[in-house]
């Protein structure tokens, strides 16, 4: 599992705005950051690239798994019965 964290302690990165929208059962979050340091920008872009690559790899691994075979169906066999009970007198 990957994670991306932006700290509020870093003055080089400022959260300008964020928004969220829904489309069916999925949501999209947009985050706008103002970054004043080129090194910080490169670091954030590298982290986001690693995050995206990890997700793509997980999707690829999930797709490549062989589907589980369906269980074989049992054909209907002739029903067997117990012999009739004998009268005991």
N, C-alpha and C positions, 0 to 999 in steps of 0.2 A: 504494500500500500504506500502510495506517495502522498506527500503533504507539502503545501506551500504556505509560508508564514511571512507576513509583513509586520514588522514591529513599529509601534507608535513612538518608540524611543529614538528612532533614527530621523534627524532633521532633514536628511537628504531626500527623503521620500514623504510626499504629502498626499493624502487621500483627498481628491478633489470632488468626486461624486461617485455614486453607485446607483444601480437600478436593477429591477428584476421584472421579468415578464414570464407568463405562462403560455404554453401552447400544448393543449391536451394534457397529458400526464407529465410533461417535462417542463422544467423551468430553466431560464437563461438569466445569468447574473452578469452585468457589465460593471467593471470597476475602472475608473479613470484615476491614474496616479500622476503626480507631477514629480519628476526626478531631476535633481540639480547636479548629480555627479555621474559622469560617464561610466565609471567603474561599477557603481551601484546599478545603473541601467543594464550593463552587460551581465552582472550577477543575476538580476531578476530575470532577464531573458533566458539565461542558461538554465535557471531553476524551472522556468515554465516549459522550456524545451524538454528537459529531463522528465517533467511531469507528463507531458504529452506523449513522449516516447514510451514511458512505462505503461500508460493506458493503452496505447496501440499494441504493445507487446502482449498485454493481458487479453485484449480482444482477439488477437491472432491466435493465442494459445487456446482460448475458449472455442474458437471456430475449428481449430485443427483436431480437437478431441473427437474420437470416433463416437458416433451416436450409439446409444445402448440398443442392442438388438431387441426386437419385440419377443416376448416369451412365446414359445410354441403353444398353439392352441391344442387342447385335448379334444380328440375326436369323440363323438358320442358313441359309447360302447353299449352293447346289449346289457340291459339291467339284469343283475343277478338277484335271485330271491332266496330266502331261507326256506327249507322244507316246512310244510305245514306241521304244527305241533300234533303229537299223537295224544289220543285220549287216554288218560291214566285213570283207571277206575279201581 
